[in-house]
């Protein structure tokens, strides 16, 4: 069974809010789309549900939280 192709999404909008679980989820999952949208002059905001404190092996959660939050703010 072949899946039906996706229909294009109407791009007649100016603001988007992206909600993800962890810092860097948007960069790995939708960076090209966000680059396109911001290149078109659209406003794109991010909301992260966690600080990613469990995301780096060998680093204590409190230290990891600080690193990942700083990385995300620096990339804004």
Biopython code that builds the backbone (N, CA, C, O; Angstrom):
import numpy as np
from Bio.PDB.StructureBuilder import StructureBuilder

atoms = [
    (1, "UNK", "N", (0.840, -1.176, 0.000)),
    (1, "UNK", "CA", (0.000, 0.000, 0.000)),
    (1, "UNK", "C", (0.889, 1.245, 0.000)),
    (1, "UNK", "O", (1.769, 1.391, 0.848)),
    (2, "UNK", "N", (0.656, 2.109, -0.930)),
    (2, "UNK", "CA", (1.416, 3.350, -1.041)),
    (2, "UNK", "C", (0.673, 4.472, -0.325)),
    (2, "UNK", "O", (-0.511, 4.692, -0.580)),
    (3, "UNK", "N", (1.362, 5.188, 0.576)),
    (3, "UNK", "CA", (0.681, 6.292, 1.270)),
    (3, "UNK", "C", (0.399, 7.438, 0.307)),
    (3, "UNK", "O", (1.129, 7.657, -0.660)),
    (4, "UNK", "N", (-0.662, 8.150, 0.591)),
    (4, "UNK", "CA", (-1.010, 9.315, -0.223)),
    (4, "UNK", "C", (-0.007, 10.434, 0.046)),
    (4, "UNK", "O", (0.451, 10.600, 1.176)),
    (5, "UNK", "N", (0.334, 11.200, -0.986)),
    (5, "UNK", "CA", (1.266, 12.316, -0.759)),
    (5, "UNK", "C", (0.644, 13.370, 0.159)),
    (5, "UNK", "O", (-0.574, 13.550, 0.192)),
    (6, "UNK", "N", (1.499, 14.049, 0.889)),
    (6, "UNK", "CA", (1.026, 15.111, 1.780)),
    (6, "UNK", "C", (0.596, 16.324, 0.971)),
    (6, "UNK", "O", (1.196, 16.643, -0.056)),
    (7, "UNK", "N", (-0.426, 16.984, 1.432)),
    (7, "UNK", "CA", (-0.888, 18.216, 0.791)),
    (7, "UNK", "C", (-0.052, 19.383, 1.298)),
    (7, "UNK", "O", (0.308, 19.408, 2.474)),
    (8, "UNK", "N", (0.264, 20.347, 0.443)),
    (8, "UNK", "CA", (1.005, 21.525, 0.908)),
    (8, "UNK", "C", (0.202, 22.280, 1.971)),
    (8, "UNK", "O", (-1.026, 22.349, 1.909)),
    (9, "UNK", "N", (0.910, 22.834, 2.931)),
    (9, "UNK", "CA", (0.280, 23.628, 3.986)),
    (9, "UNK", "C", (0.236, 25.083, 3.529)),
    (9, "UNK", "O", (1.215, 25.601, 2.992)),
    (10, "UNK", "N", (-0.887, 25.731, 3.741)),
    (10, "UNK", "CA", (-1.023, 27.151, 3.417)),
    (10, "UNK", "C", (0.007, 27.946, 4.220)),
    (10, "UNK", "O", (0.067, 27.813, 5.442)),
    (11, "UNK", "N", (0.800, 28.751, 3.566)),
    (11, "UNK", "CA", (1.818, 29.538, 4.258)),
    (11, "UNK", "C", (1.400, 30.988, 4.441)),
    (11, "UNK", "O", (2.249, 31.871, 4.561)),
    (12, "UNK", "N", (0.111, 31.235, 4.462)),
    (12, "UNK", "CA", (-0.412, 32.576, 4.665)),
    (12, "UNK", "C", (-0.565, 32.848, 6.167)),
    (12, "UNK", "O", (-1.677, 33.035, 6.659)),
    (13, "UNK", "N", (0.537, 32.867, 6.872)),
    (13, "UNK", "CA", (0.562, 33.125, 8.308)),
    (13, "UNK", "C", (1.845, 33.890, 8.622)),
    (13, "UNK", "O", (2.763, 33.920, 7.802)),
    (14, "UNK", "N", (1.916, 34.510, 9.804)),
    (14, "UNK", "CA", (3.084, 35.321, 10.159)),
    (14, "UNK", "C", (3.773, 34.905, 11.451)),
    (14, "UNK", "O", (4.913, 35.300, 11.693)),
    (15, "UNK", "N", (3.101, 34.116, 12.286)),
    (15, "UNK", "CA", (3.680, 33.736, 13.580)),
    (15, "UNK", "C", (3.468, 32.251, 13.828)),
    (15, "UNK", "O", (2.416, 31.695, 13.511)),
    (16, "UNK", "N", (4.504, 31.611, 14.409)),
    (16, "UNK", "CA", (4.402, 30.194, 14.757)),
    (16, "UNK", "C", (5.011, 29.982, 16.135)),
    (16, "UNK", "O", (5.971, 30.655, 16.508)),
    (17, "UNK", "N", (4.452, 29.051, 16.881)),
    (17, "UNK", "CA", (5.013, 28.637, 18.158)),
    (17, "UNK", "C", (5.328, 27.159, 18.050)),
    (17, "UNK", "O", (4.435, 26.340, 17.833)),
    (18, "UNK", "N", (6.598, 26.818, 18.201)),
    (18, "UNK", "CA", (7.055, 25.431, 18.124)),
    (18, "UNK", "C", (7.236, 24.914, 19.544)),
    (18, "UNK", "O", (8.004, 25.486, 20.317)),
    (19, "UNK", "N", (6.545, 23.847, 19.893)),
    (19, "UNK", "CA", (6.616, 23.265, 21.233)),
    (19, "UNK", "C", (7.293, 21.912, 21.123)),
    (19, "UNK", "O", (6.817, 21.025, 20.414)),
    (20, "UNK", "N", (8.417, 21.757, 21.836)),
    (20, "UNK", "CA", (9.195, 20.517, 21.784)),
    (20, "UNK", "C", (9.550, 20.073, 23.195)),
    (20, "UNK", "O", (9.450, 20.850, 24.145)),
    (21, "UNK", "N", (9.963, 18.831, 23.321)),
    (21, "UNK", "CA", (10.294, 18.284, 24.634)),
    (21, "UNK", "C", (11.656, 18.746, 25.142)),
    (21, "UNK", "O", (11.804, 19.029, 26.331)),
    (22, "UNK", "N", (12.646, 18.827, 24.267)),
    (22, "UNK", "CA", (14.023, 19.052, 24.703)),
    (22, "UNK", "C", (14.707, 20.154, 23.897)),
    (22, "UNK", "O", (14.343, 20.403, 22.747)),
    (23, "UNK", "N", (15.702, 20.817, 24.504)),
    (23, "UNK", "CA", (16.540, 21.713, 23.712)),
    (23, "UNK", "C", (17.164, 20.909, 22.575)),
    (23, "UNK", "O", (17.498, 19.739, 22.766)),
    (24, "UNK", "N", (17.319, 21.476, 21.465)),
    (24, "UNK", "CA", (17.887, 20.942, 20.218)),
    (24, "UNK", "C", (16.926, 20.070, 19.417)),
    (24, "UNK", "O", (17.281, 19.634, 18.322)),
    (25, "UNK", "N", (15.726, 19.800, 19.921)),
    (25, "UNK", "CA", (14.764, 19.020, 19.125)),
    (25, "UNK", "C", (14.387, 19.753, 17.841)),
    (25, "UNK", "O", (14.254, 19.127, 16.789)),
    (26, "UNK", "N", (14.215, 21.056, 17.915)),
    (26, "UNK", "CA", (13.865, 21.811, 16.709)),
    (26, "UNK", "C", (15.015, 21.814, 15.717)),
    (26, "UNK", "O", (14.800, 21.701, 14.510)),
    (27, "UNK", "N", (16.239, 21.942, 16.222)),
    (27, "UNK", "CA", (17.392, 21.964, 15.326)),
    (27, "UNK", "C", (17.541, 20.643, 14.584)),
    (27, "UNK", "O", (17.885, 20.636, 13.402)),
    (28, "UNK", "N", (17.291, 19.540, 15.250)),
    (28, "UNK", "CA", (17.409, 18.236, 14.598)),
    (28, "UNK", "C", (16.172, 17.883, 13.788)),
    (28, "UNK", "O", (16.265, 17.135, 12.815)),
    (29, "UNK", "N", (15.022, 18.407, 14.171)),
    (29, "UNK", "CA", (13.791, 17.988, 13.519)),
    (29, "UNK", "C", (13.210, 18.932, 12.489)),
    (29, "UNK", "O", (12.504, 18.494, 11.581)),
    (30, "UNK", "N", (13.495, 20.234, 12.612)),
    (30, "UNK", "CA", (12.802, 21.172, 11.728)),
    (30, "UNK", "C", (13.622, 22.409, 11.383)),
    (30, "UNK", "O", (13.052, 23.448, 11.048)),
    (31, "UNK", "N", (14.932, 22.320, 11.456)),
    (31, "UNK", "CA", (15.782, 23.490, 11.212)),
    (31, "UNK", "C", (15.560, 24.087, 9.830)),
    (31, "UNK", "O", (15.526, 25.310, 9.686)),
    (32, "UNK", "N", (15.409, 23.253, 8.822)),
    (32, "UNK", "CA", (15.221, 23.762, 7.455)),
    (32, "UNK", "C", (13.909, 24.535, 7.339)),
    (32, "UNK", "O", (13.853, 25.579, 6.689)),
    (33, "UNK", "N", (12.865, 24.024, 7.965)),
    (33, "UNK", "CA", (11.573, 24.717, 7.913)),
    (33, "UNK", "C", (11.653, 26.056, 8.636)),
    (33, "UNK", "O", (11.155, 27.064, 8.133)),
    (34, "UNK", "N", (12.275, 26.074, 9.813)),
    (34, "UNK", "CA", (12.395, 27.325, 10.567)),
    (34, "UNK", "C", (13.240, 28.332, 9.788)),
    (34, "UNK", "O", (12.911, 29.518, 9.762)),
    (35, "UNK", "N", (14.314, 27.882, 9.160)),
    (35, "UNK", "CA", (15.144, 28.782, 8.346)),
    (35, "UNK", "C", (14.331, 29.361, 7.190)),
    (35, "UNK", "O", (14.443, 30.546, 6.877)),
    (36, "UNK", "N", (13.530, 28.537, 6.573)),
    (36, "UNK", "CA", (12.688, 29.018, 5.470)),
    (36, "UNK", "C", (11.702, 30.072, 5.972)),
    (36, "UNK", "O", (11.567, 31.145, 5.383)),
    (37, "UNK", "N", (11.016, 29.748, 7.069)),
    (37, "UNK", "CA", (10.004, 30.661, 7.592)),
    (37, "UNK", "C", (10.608, 31.995, 8.014)),
    (37, "UNK", "O", (10.082, 33.054, 7.672)),
    (38, "UNK", "N", (11.722, 31.946, 8.762)),
    (38, "UNK", "CA", (12.331, 33.206, 9.200)),
    (38, "UNK", "C", (12.888, 33.971, 8.003)),
    (38, "UNK", "O", (12.891, 35.202, 8.002)),
    (39, "UNK", "N", (13.356, 33.259, 6.994)),
    (39, "UNK", "CA", (13.801, 33.904, 5.765)),
    (39, "UNK", "C", (12.675, 34.618, 5.039)),
    (39, "UNK", "O", (12.914, 35.564, 4.288)),
    (40, "UNK", "N", (11.455, 34.171, 5.259)),
    (40, "UNK", "CA", (10.271, 34.807, 4.673)),
    (40, "UNK", "C", (9.754, 35.946, 5.553)),
    (40, "UNK", "O", (8.747, 36.578, 5.235)),
    (41, "UNK", "N", (10.459, 36.202, 6.672)),
    (41, "UNK", "CA", (10.051, 37.280, 7.570)),
    (41, "UNK", "C", (9.036, 36.865, 8.619)),
    (41, "UNK", "O", (8.470, 37.720, 9.300)),
    (42, "UNK", "N", (8.796, 35.578, 8.763)),
    (42, "UNK", "CA", (7.843, 35.100, 9.769)),
    (42, "UNK", "C", (8.523, 35.053, 11.145)),
    (42, "UNK", "O", (9.738, 34.876, 11.236)),
    (43, "UNK", "N", (7.738, 35.210, 12.200)),
    (43, "UNK", "CA", (8.230, 35.118, 13.568)),
    (43, "UNK", "C", (8.029, 33.686, 14.035)),
    (43, "UNK", "O", (6.936, 33.136, 13.906)),
    (44, "UNK", "N", (9.086, 33.076, 14.581)),
    (44, "UNK", "CA", (9.003, 31.703, 15.077)),
    (44, "UNK", "C", (9.535, 31.687, 16.504)),
    (44, "UNK", "O", (10.689, 32.041, 16.744)),
    (45, "UNK", "N", (8.692, 31.276, 17.451)),
    (45, "UNK", "CA", (9.095, 31.151, 18.844)),
    (45, "UNK", "C", (9.189, 29.688, 19.232)),
    (45, "UNK", "O", (8.518, 28.832, 18.656)),
    (46, "UNK", "N", (10.028, 29.416, 20.212)),
    (46, "UNK", "CA", (10.208, 28.047, 20.707)),
    (46, "UNK", "C", (9.757, 27.970, 22.158)),
    (46, "UNK", "O", (9.964, 28.907, 22.929)),
    (47, "UNK", "N", (9.146, 26.863, 22.524)),
    (47, "UNK", "CA", (8.883, 26.522, 23.916)),
    (47, "UNK", "C", (9.411, 25.117, 24.139)),
    (47, "UNK", "O", (9.044, 24.185, 23.424)),
    (48, "UNK", "N", (10.278, 24.969, 25.141)),
    (48, "UNK", "CA", (10.809, 23.657, 25.494)),
    (48, "UNK", "C", (10.180, 23.197, 26.796)),
    (48, "UNK", "O", (10.115, 23.960, 27.761)),
    (49, "UNK", "N", (9.726, 21.978, 26.830)),
    (49, "UNK", "CA", (9.027, 21.456, 27.998)),
    (49, "UNK", "C", (10.008, 21.051, 29.098)),
    (49, "UNK", "O", (9.651, 21.070, 30.276)),
    (50, "UNK", "N", (11.239, 20.685, 28.730)),
    (50, "UNK", "CA", (12.272, 20.352, 29.715)),
    (50, "UNK", "C", (13.521, 21.164, 29.412)),
    (50, "UNK", "O", (13.618, 21.818, 28.373)),
    (51, "UNK", "N", (14.473, 21.114, 30.332)),
    (51, "UNK", "CA", (15.755, 21.785, 30.120)),
    (51, "UNK", "C", (16.792, 20.848, 29.525)),
    (51, "UNK", "O", (17.933, 21.255, 29.305)),
    (52, "UNK", "N", (16.423, 19.613, 29.265)),
    (52, "UNK", "CA", (17.364, 18.656, 28.695)),
    (52, "UNK", "C", (18.392, 18.169, 29.692)),
    (52, "UNK", "O", (19.497, 17.777, 29.317)),
    (53, "UNK", "N", (18.027, 18.194, 30.968)),
    (53, "UNK", "CA", (18.989, 17.870, 32.018)),
    (53, "UNK", "C", (19.484, 16.427, 32.006)),
    (53, "UNK", "O", (20.483, 16.122, 32.658)),
    (54, "UNK", "N", (18.824, 15.548, 31.295)),
    (54, "UNK", "CA", (19.269, 14.150, 31.238)),
    (54, "UNK", "C", (19.903, 13.825, 29.893)),
    (54, "UNK", "O", (20.020, 12.654, 29.531)),
    (55, "UNK", "N", (20.312, 14.839, 29.154)),
    (55, "UNK", "CA", (20.702, 14.619, 27.773)),
    (55, "UNK", "C", (22.161, 14.389, 27.473)),
    (55, "UNK", "O", (22.487, 14.094, 26.323)),
    (56, "UNK", "N", (23.066, 14.505, 28.433)),
    (56, "UNK", "CA", (24.483, 14.320, 28.142)),
    (56, "UNK", "C", (25.041, 13.256, 29.076)),
    (56, "UNK", "O", (25.112, 13.455, 30.289)),
    (57, "UNK", "N", (25.434, 12.128, 28.504)),
    (57, "UNK", "CA", (26.018, 11.048, 29.305)),
    (57, "UNK", "C", (27.286, 11.538, 30.001)),
    (57, "UNK", "O", (28.103, 12.242, 29.408)),
    (58, "UNK", "N", (27.433, 11.158, 31.259)),
    (58, "UNK", "CA", (28.630, 11.503, 32.005)),
    (58, "UNK", "C", (28.611, 12.891, 32.620)),
    (58, "UNK", "O", (29.606, 13.317, 33.205)),
    (59, "UNK", "N", (27.496, 13.606, 32.498)),
    (59, "UNK", "CA", (27.389, 14.945, 33.081)),
    (59, "UNK", "C", (26.223, 14.947, 34.062)),
    (59, "UNK", "O", (25.143, 14.436, 33.763)),
    (60, "UNK", "N", (26.451, 15.520, 35.224)),
    (60, "UNK", "CA", (25.390, 15.591, 36.238)),
    (60, "UNK", "C", (24.209, 16.392, 35.689)),
    (60, "UNK", "O", (24.410, 17.366, 34.964)),
    (61, "UNK", "N", (22.969, 15.989, 36.029)),
    (61, "UNK", "CA", (21.795, 16.685, 35.502)),
    (61, "UNK", "C", (21.802, 18.197, 35.736)),
    (61, "UNK", "O", (21.432, 18.954, 34.839)),
    (62, "UNK", "N", (22.211, 18.646, 36.915)),
    (62, "UNK", "CA", (22.214, 20.091, 37.189)),
    (62, "UNK", "C", (23.188, 20.822, 36.268)),
    (62, "UNK", "O", (22.883, 21.909, 35.777)),
    (63, "UNK", "N", (24.347, 20.233, 36.035)),
    (63, "UNK", "CA", (25.332, 20.841, 35.137)),
    (63, "UNK", "C", (24.838, 20.800, 33.691)),
    (63, "UNK", "O", (24.981, 21.771, 32.947)),
    (64, "UNK", "N", (24.263, 19.676, 33.307)),
    (64, "UNK", "CA", (23.741, 19.513, 31.953)),
    (64, "UNK", "C", (22.632, 20.533, 31.681)),
    (64, "UNK", "O", (22.589, 21.133, 30.607)),
    (65, "UNK", "N", (21.746, 20.726, 32.641)),
    (65, "UNK", "CA", (20.651, 21.691, 32.499)),
    (65, "UNK", "C", (21.215, 23.074, 32.174)),
    (65, "UNK", "O", (20.756, 23.740, 31.246)),
    (66, "UNK", "N", (22.216, 23.497, 32.949)),
    (66, "UNK", "CA", (22.810, 24.819, 32.744)),
    (66, "UNK", "C", (23.428, 24.939, 31.355)),
    (66, "UNK", "O", (23.221, 25.937, 30.665)),
    (67, "UNK", "N", (24.178, 23.931, 30.950)),
    (67, "UNK", "CA", (24.833, 23.949, 29.636)),
    (67, "UNK", "C", (23.800, 24.030, 28.522)),
    (67, "UNK", "O", (23.923, 24.858, 27.620)),
    (68, "UNK", "N", (22.788, 23.181, 28.578)),
    (68, "UNK", "CA", (21.809, 23.138, 27.488)),
    (68, "UNK", "C", (20.949, 24.395, 27.438)),
    (68, "UNK", "O", (20.594, 24.857, 26.354)),
    (69, "UNK", "N", (20.611, 24.952, 28.596)),
    (69, "UNK", "CA", (19.850, 26.205, 28.603)),
    (69, "UNK", "C", (20.684, 27.339, 28.011)),
    (69, "UNK", "O", (20.169, 28.141, 27.231)),
    (70, "UNK", "N", (21.969, 27.415, 28.373)),
    (70, "UNK", "CA", (22.838, 28.464, 27.836)),
    (70, "UNK", "C", (23.017, 28.305, 26.328)),
    (70, "UNK", "O", (23.005, 29.295, 25.597)),
    (71, "UNK", "N", (23.181, 27.076, 25.861)),
    (71, "UNK", "CA", (23.310, 26.839, 24.419)),
    (71, "UNK", "C", (22.065, 27.315, 23.676)),
    (71, "UNK", "O", (22.161, 27.946, 22.624)),
    (72, "UNK", "N", (20.902, 27.007, 24.232)),
    (72, "UNK", "CA", (19.658, 27.382, 23.560)),
    (72, "UNK", "C", (19.493, 28.899, 23.515)),
    (72, "UNK", "O", (19.093, 29.452, 22.491)),
    (73, "UNK", "N", (19.799, 29.567, 24.619)),
    (73, "UNK", "CA", (19.695, 31.029, 24.644)),
    (73, "UNK", "C", (20.697, 31.674, 23.688)),
    (73, "UNK", "O", (20.377, 32.661, 23.026)),
    (74, "UNK", "N", (21.899, 31.124, 23.614)),
    (74, "UNK", "CA", (22.922, 31.679, 22.725)),
    (74, "UNK", "C", (22.534, 31.531, 21.261)),
    (74, "UNK", "O", (22.938, 32.338, 20.424)),
    (75, "UNK", "N", (21.758, 30.511, 20.952)),
    (75, "UNK", "CA", (21.386, 30.272, 19.555)),
    (75, "UNK", "C", (20.176, 31.100, 19.114)),
    (75, "UNK", "O", (19.849, 31.140, 17.928)),
    (76, "UNK", "N", (19.517, 31.753, 20.061)),
    (76, "UNK", "CA", (18.295, 32.507, 19.734)),
    (76, "UNK", "C", (18.578, 33.732, 18.892)),
    (76, "UNK", "O", (17.655, 34.465, 18.538)),
]
sb = StructureBuilder()
sb.init_structure("model")
sb.init_model(0)
sb.init_chain("A")
sb.init_seg("    ")
for serial, (resi, resn, name, xyz) in enumerate(atoms, 1):
    if name == "N":
        sb.init_residue(resn, " ", resi, " ")
    sb.init_atom(name, np.array(xyz, "f"), 0.0, 1.0, " ", f" {name:<3s}", serial, name[0])
structure = sb.get_structure()
